[in-house]
Amino acid sequence: MHIEWKKRTFSQNYNFYANGEYTGHMLFKLLPNRALVNLADQKYLIEISNSFSPKAQIIDLTNKKLLGGIKPYGFMRIKATILLHKKTFYWKRNNVFQSKWSIKNEEGQLVMFSSSYKKGELTIHNQTEELLLLSGIFLTNRLRQMAF
């Protein structure tokens, strides 16, 4: 499925489109720090477990199942480890403006890349790639919240 995502300039929320048709959204809530996602027929929650830890859980709300987690690290938390389906991925911010990011797999191969904070597009082949995209957007938005 070909996915596009867009957000307005001062909004924290994203809309998703598949082949030009609206297919869902990602709504950010500051307190508690979470993102509710509705994408196609799936509903997810990405939530920081508590205010003292930057770790987040990725939960499938449709099937009531924990799918993985996100653990930011490094100075200013500009890197993160994403655990999904017993695989480890590495997210990294690629520029000082917090608009470019990439995700690599355990072998260091590029899996996903975004070159804009406000919009982007990717072809998604499976649930893991879908969750990586959502994780990348979540982390980018979280960094921007911390900066302002």
LOTI-274201 format. One record per residue: x, y, z of N, C-alpha, C in turn. Coordinates in Angstrom, 2 decimals, always signed. Layout:
N
PT    n.xx    n.yy    n.zz   ca.xx   ca.yy   ca.zz    c.xx    c.yy    c.zz
PT       X       Y       Z       X       Y       Z       X       Y       Z
...
This chain:
148
PT    n.xx    n.yy    n.zz   ca.xx   ca.yy   ca.zz    c.xx    c.yy    c.zz
PT   +0.85   -1.16   +0.00   +0.00   +0.00   +0.00   +0.90   +1.24   +0.00
PT   +0.56   +2.19   -0.83   +1.31   +3.45   -0.89   +0.67   +4.43   +0.08
PT   +1.45   +4.89   +1.08   +0.94   +5.77   +2.13   +1.57   +7.16   +2.01
PT   +0.75   +8.18   +2.12   +1.23   +9.55   +2.24   +0.79  +10.07   +3.60
PT   +1.61  +10.91   +4.22   +1.20  +11.55   +5.46   +1.42  +13.04   +5.36
PT   +0.51  +13.78   +5.97   +0.57  +15.24   +5.93   +0.13  +15.81   +7.27
PT   +0.68  +16.97   +7.60   +0.23  +17.70   +8.78   +0.24  +19.18   +8.47
PT   -0.59  +19.93   +9.18   -0.59  +21.37   +9.00   +0.54  +21.99   +9.82
PT   +0.89  +23.21   +9.51   +2.05  +23.86  +10.09   +2.05  +23.86  +11.62
PT   +1.01  +24.25  +12.28   +1.02  +24.35  +13.74   +0.31  +23.19  +14.42
PT   -0.03  +22.19  +13.68   -0.74  +21.03  +14.23   +0.24  +19.97  +14.70
PT   -0.16  +19.18  +15.67   +0.62  +18.03  +16.11   +0.13  +16.75  +15.45
PT   -0.99  +16.82  +14.75   -1.65  +15.63  +14.22   -1.36  +15.42  +12.73
PT   -1.41  +14.17  +12.32   -1.12  +13.79  +10.95   -2.33  +13.10  +10.33
PT   -2.52  +13.30   +9.04   -3.51  +12.55   +8.28   -2.78  +11.62   +7.32
PT   -3.35  +10.43   +7.11   -2.77   +9.44   +6.21   -3.68   +9.24   +5.01
PT   -3.04   +9.04   +3.85   -3.77   +8.82   +2.60   -3.17   +7.61   +1.90
PT   -4.02   +6.75   +1.36   -3.58   +5.61   +0.56   -4.11   +5.83   -0.85
PT   -3.18   +5.92   -1.78   -3.54   +6.16   -3.18   -4.45   +7.39   -3.32
PT   -4.15   +8.44   -2.56   -4.88   +9.69   -2.65   -6.14   +9.77   -1.80
PT   -6.58   +8.68   -1.22   -7.80   +8.64   -0.41   -7.45   +8.66   +1.08
PT   -8.20   +9.45   +1.85   -7.99   +9.50   +3.30   -8.17   +8.10   +3.88
PT   -7.18   +7.67   +4.69   -7.25   +6.33   +5.26   -7.04   +6.30   +6.77
PT   -6.73   +7.46   +7.38   -6.57   +7.45   +8.83   -5.84   +8.68   +9.33
PT   -5.50   +8.61  +10.64   -4.87   +9.76  +11.29   -4.04   +9.31  +12.49
PT   -3.19  +10.22  +12.93   -2.40  +10.04  +14.15   -2.64  +11.29  +14.99
PT   -3.25  +11.10  +16.17   -3.58  +12.21  +17.06   -2.66  +12.18  +18.27
PT   -1.94  +13.26  +18.49   -1.01  +13.35  +19.62   -1.69  +14.00  +20.80
PT   -1.47  +13.43  +21.98   -1.95  +13.99  +23.24   -0.73  +14.22  +24.12
PT   -0.61  +15.42  +24.68   +0.54  +15.72  +25.52   +0.45  +15.07  +26.90
PT   -0.72  +15.12  +27.51   -0.89  +14.54  +28.84   -2.05  +13.56  +28.81
PT   -1.86  +12.29  +28.92   -0.56  +11.61  +28.96   +0.08  +11.64  +27.58
PT   +1.37  +11.45  +27.54   +2.12  +11.55  +26.30   +1.87  +10.32  +25.45
PT   +1.00  +10.47  +24.45   +0.61   +9.33  +23.62   +0.17   +9.78  +22.25
PT   +0.12   +8.82  +21.36   -0.43   +9.05  +20.03   -1.44   +7.94  +19.75
PT   -2.63   +8.35  +19.37   -3.66   +7.40  +18.96   -3.66   +7.36  +17.44
PT   -3.61   +6.16  +16.89   -3.50   +6.00  +15.44   -4.66   +5.16  +14.93
PT   -5.26   +5.64  +13.87   -6.26   +4.88  +13.14   -5.77   +4.85  +11.71
PT   -5.36   +3.69  +11.23   -4.80   +3.57   +9.89   -5.43   +2.38   +9.20
PT   -6.18   +2.66   +8.14   -6.97   +1.63   +7.45   -7.92   +1.03   +8.49
PT   -7.87   -0.26   +8.73   -8.78   -0.88   +9.70   -8.09   -1.18  +11.02
PT   -6.89   -0.67  +11.22   -6.13   -0.94  +12.44   -6.13   +0.28  +13.36
PT   -6.13   +0.00  +14.66   -6.02   +1.05  +15.66   -4.84   +0.73  +16.56
PT   -3.97   +1.73  +16.75   -2.77   +1.56  +17.56   -2.69   +2.67  +18.60
PT   -1.95   +2.38  +19.65   -1.62   +3.37  +20.66   -0.11   +3.32  +20.85
PT   +0.55   +4.47  +20.74   +1.97   +4.58  +21.08   +2.01   +5.49  +22.29
PT   +2.51   +4.95  +23.40   +2.38   +5.67  +24.67   +3.66   +5.57  +25.49
PT   +4.08   +6.72  +26.03   +5.19   +6.75  +26.98   +4.66   +6.14  +28.27
PT   +5.35   +5.12  +28.78   +4.86   +4.37  +29.95   +4.67   +5.24  +31.18
PT   +5.67   +6.06  +31.51   +5.53   +6.98  +32.64   +6.41   +8.19  +32.38
PT   +6.19   +9.23  +33.14   +6.89  +10.48  +32.89   +8.37  +10.45  +33.25
PT   +8.81   +9.43  +33.98  +10.23   +9.35  +34.38  +11.07   +8.53  +33.40
PT  +10.43   +7.88  +32.44  +11.14   +7.05  +31.48  +10.72   +7.44  +30.07
PT  +11.67   +7.59  +29.16  +11.31   +7.96  +27.79  +10.82   +6.78  +26.95
PT  +10.76   +5.58  +27.51  +10.33   +4.40  +26.75   +8.86   +4.50  +26.37
PT   +8.55   +4.02  +25.18   +7.16   +3.99  +24.72   +6.78   +2.56  +24.34
PT   +5.51   +2.27  +24.48   +4.98   +0.98  +24.06   +4.13   +1.18  +22.81
PT   +4.16   +0.17  +21.94   +3.32   +0.18  +20.75   +2.28   -0.91  +20.94
PT   +1.01   -0.51  +21.00   -0.07   -1.44  +21.33   -1.07   -1.49  +20.18
PT   -1.44   -2.70  +19.81   -2.50   -2.92  +18.83   -3.82   -2.87  +19.59
PT   -4.58   -1.80  +19.43   -5.85   -1.65  +20.15   -6.94   -2.53  +19.56
PT   -6.81   -2.88  +18.29   -7.81   -3.73  +17.64   -7.79   -5.12  +18.25
PT   -6.59   -5.68  +18.44   -6.45   -7.04  +18.97   -6.00   -7.08  +20.43
PT   -5.87   -5.89  +21.06   -5.45   -5.80  +22.48   -4.14   -6.53  +22.73
PT   -3.10   -6.14  +21.97   -1.83   -6.85  +22.02   -0.66   -5.87  +22.01
PT   +0.35   -6.14  +22.85   +1.59   -5.35  +22.84   +2.43   -5.82  +21.65
PT   +2.78   -4.88  +20.76   +3.53   -5.23  +19.55   +5.01   -4.94  +19.65
PT   +5.38   -3.98  +20.50   +6.79   -3.63  +20.58   +7.00   -2.40  +21.43
PT   +8.19   -1.83  +21.29   +8.53   -0.67  +22.08   +9.54   +0.22  +21.40
PT   +9.65   +1.42  +21.94  +10.58   +2.43  +21.44  +11.38   +2.94  +22.63
PT  +12.71   +2.96  +22.50  +13.54   +3.47  +23.58  +14.52   +4.50  +23.02
PT  +14.23   +5.80  +23.22  +15.17   +6.84  +22.78  +16.45   +6.81  +23.61
PT  +17.55   +7.24  +23.01  +18.82   +7.32  +23.73  +19.70   +8.38  +23.10
PT  +20.83   +8.64  +23.74  +21.79   +9.61  +23.22  +21.48  +11.02  +23.69
PT  +22.39  +11.92  +23.40  +22.23  +13.32  +23.75  +20.97  +13.87  +23.09
PT  +20.10  +14.48  +23.86  +18.84  +15.05  +23.38  +17.91  +13.99  +22.76
PT  +18.20  +12.71  +23.01  +17.36  +11.60  +22.53  +17.15  +11.65  +21.01
PT  +18.24  +11.87  +20.26  +18.13  +11.97  +18.81  +18.28  +10.62  +18.12
PT  +18.37   +9.56  +18.91  +18.42   +8.20  +18.38  +17.45   +7.36  +19.19
PT  +17.03   +6.23  +18.60  +16.13   +5.34  +19.34  +16.26   +3.92  +18.81
PT  +16.00   +2.99  +19.70  +15.89   +1.58  +19.34  +14.40   +1.26  +19.27
PT  +14.00   +0.61  +18.19  +12.61   +0.20  +18.02  +12.58   -1.32  +17.99
PT  +11.82   -1.92  +18.88  +11.68   -3.38  +18.92  +10.30   -3.75  +18.41
PT  +10.27   -4.55  +17.33   +9.01   -4.99  +16.73   +9.13   -6.44  +16.28
PT   +8.19   -7.25  +16.66   +8.15   -8.65  +16.21   +9.50   -9.35  +16.40
PT  +10.11   -9.14  +17.56  +11.39   -9.75  +17.94  +12.56   -9.32  +17.05
PT  +12.42   -8.18  +16.39  +13.50   -7.61  +15.58  +13.82   -6.22  +16.11
PT  +15.09   -5.84  +15.97  +15.55   -4.53  +16.44  +15.82   -3.62  +15.24
PT  +15.35   -2.38  +15.34  +15.59   -1.37  +14.32  +16.15   -0.14  +15.02
PT  +16.84   +0.69  +14.26  +17.48   +1.87  +14.82  +17.01   +3.13  +14.09
PT  +16.38   +4.04  +14.84  +15.91   +5.31  +14.31  +16.94   +6.38  +14.63
PT  +17.12   +7.30  +13.69  +18.09   +8.38  +13.91  +17.60   +9.64  +13.22
PT  +17.72  +10.75  +13.93  +17.44  +12.05  +13.32  +18.64  +12.40  +12.44
PT  +18.40  +12.88  +11.24  +19.49  +13.10  +10.29  +19.85  +14.57  +10.05
PT  +19.13  +15.48  +10.68  +19.52  +16.88  +10.54  +19.12  +17.68  +11.77
PT  +19.67  +18.85  +11.92  +19.45  +19.68  +13.10  +18.03  +20.26  +13.14
PT  +17.34  +20.32  +12.01  +16.00  +20.90  +11.95  +14.91  +19.90  +12.34
PT  +15.30  +18.69  +12.68  +14.38  +17.64  +13.10  +13.36  +17.30  +12.02
PT  +13.74  +17.43  +10.76  +12.82  +17.13   +9.68  +13.19  +15.85   +8.93
PT  +14.44  +15.42   +9.02  +14.87  +14.22   +8.31  +15.20  +13.12   +9.31
PT  +14.76  +11.90   +9.01  +15.07  +10.77   +9.88  +15.18   +9.51   +9.04
PT  +15.85   +8.52   +9.61  +16.00   +7.24   +8.91  +15.89   +6.10   +9.92
PT  +15.55   +4.93   +9.41  +15.48   +3.72  +10.22  +16.28   +2.64   +9.51
PT  +17.17   +2.00  +10.29  +17.99   +0.92   +9.74  +17.68   -0.36  +10.50
PT  +17.93   -1.49   +9.85  +17.72   -2.78  +10.52  +18.99   -3.18  +11.26
PT  +18.98   -4.39  +11.83  +20.12   -4.86  +12.64  +21.40   -4.97  +11.83
PT  +21.28   -5.18  +10.52  +22.46   -5.29   +9.66  +22.95   -3.93   +9.17
PT  +22.26   -2.86   +9.56  +22.67   -1.51   +9.16  +22.12   -1.09   +7.81
PT  +21.20   -1.88   +7.25  +20.62   -1.54   +5.95  +19.46   -0.56   +6.16
PT  +19.39   +0.45   +5.29  +18.33   +1.44   +5.36  +17.00   +0.78   +5.06
PT  +16.04   +0.96   +5.97  +14.71   +0.39   +5.81  +13.72   +1.48   +5.43
PT  +13.88   +2.68   +6.03  +12.92   +3.74   +5.84  +13.61   +5.08   +6.01
PT  +13.13   +6.08   +5.26  +13.73   +7.41   +5.32  +12.65   +8.45   +5.08
PT  +12.70   +9.55   +5.81  +11.79  +10.68   +5.60  +12.62  +11.95   +5.48
PT  +12.25  +12.78   +4.52  +13.02  +14.01   +4.32  +12.20  +15.26   +4.62
PT  +11.07  +15.10   +5.30  +10.25  +16.25   +5.63   +9.50  +16.00   +6.93
PT   +9.35  +17.05   +7.72   +8.62  +16.94   +8.98   +7.11  +16.96   +8.73
PT   +6.68  +17.73   +7.73   +5.25  +17.95   +7.51   +4.58  +16.94   +6.60
PT   +5.34  +16.27   +5.75   +4.70  +15.34   +4.83   +5.71  +14.32   +4.33
PT   +5.19  +13.27   +3.75   +6.06  +12.25   +3.20   +5.23  +11.16   +2.56
PT   +5.91  +10.23   +1.93   +5.22   +9.11   +1.33   +6.15   +7.91   +1.23
PT   +5.56   +6.74   +1.41   +6.30   +5.48   +1.35   +5.37   +4.38   +0.89
PT   +5.95   +3.34   +0.34   +5.18   +2.14   +0.04   +5.38   +1.17   +1.18
PT   +4.28   +0.74   +1.76   +4.29   -0.15   +2.93   +3.91   -1.55   +2.46
PT   +4.72   -2.54   +2.84   +4.47   -3.92   +2.41   +3.89   -4.81   +3.49
PT   +4.08   -4.43   +4.77   +3.62   -5.30   +5.86   +3.42   -4.48   +7.13
PT   +2.94   -5.13   +8.17   +2.65   -4.45   +9.42   +3.91   -3.89  +10.08
PT   +5.03   -4.59   +9.95   +6.28   -4.09  +10.54   +6.65   -2.74   +9.93
PT   +6.58   -2.62   +8.61   +6.90   -1.34   +7.96   +5.90   -0.26   +8.35
PT   +4.65   -0.64   +8.49   +3.63   +0.31   +8.93   +3.97   +0.85  +10.32
PT   +4.34   -0.04  +11.23   +4.68   +0.36  +12.60   +5.98   +1.14  +12.65
PT   +6.92   +0.84  +11.78   +8.16   +1.63  +11.71   +7.86   +3.06  +11.28
PT   +7.00   +3.21  +10.29   +6.60   +4.55   +9.85   +5.96   +5.32  +11.00
PT   +5.02   +4.69  +11.70   +4.36   +5.35  +12.82   +5.35   +5.70  +13.93
PT   +6.31   +4.80  +14.18   +7.34   +5.06  +15.19   +8.21   +6.25  +14.80
PT   +8.59   +6.31  +13.52   +9.40   +7.44  +13.03   +8.69   +8.77  +13.18
PT   +7.41   +8.80  +12.84   +6.63  +10.03  +12.99   +6.48  +10.38  +14.47
PT   +6.21   +9.38  +15.31   +6.07   +9.61  +16.75   +7.34  +10.22  +17.33
PT   +8.49   +9.63  +17.01   +9.76  +10.12  +17.55  +10.08  +11.54  +17.06
PT   +9.82  +11.81  +15.79  +10.07  +13.14  +15.25   +9.20  +14.17  +15.96
PT   +7.94  +13.85  +16.13   +7.02  +14.77  +16.80   +7.42  +14.97  +18.26
PT   +7.84  +13.91  +18.92   +8.26  +13.97  +20.33   +9.49  +14.89  +20.48
PT  +10.45  +14.77  +19.56  +11.62  +15.65  +19.60  +11.23  +17.11  +19.43
PT  +10.31  +17.37  +18.54   +9.87  +18.75  +18.31   +9.15  +19.30  +19.54
PT   +8.38  +18.46  +20.23   +7.70  +18.89  +21.46   +8.72  +19.26  +22.52
PT   +9.78  +18.46  +22.63  +10.80  +18.71  +23.66  +11.60  +19.98  +23.35
PT  +11.70  +20.34  +22.07  +12.49  +21.50  +21.67  +11.77  +22.82  +21.95
PT  +10.45  +22.77  +22.02   +9.69  +24.03  +22.18   +9.02  +24.13  +23.51
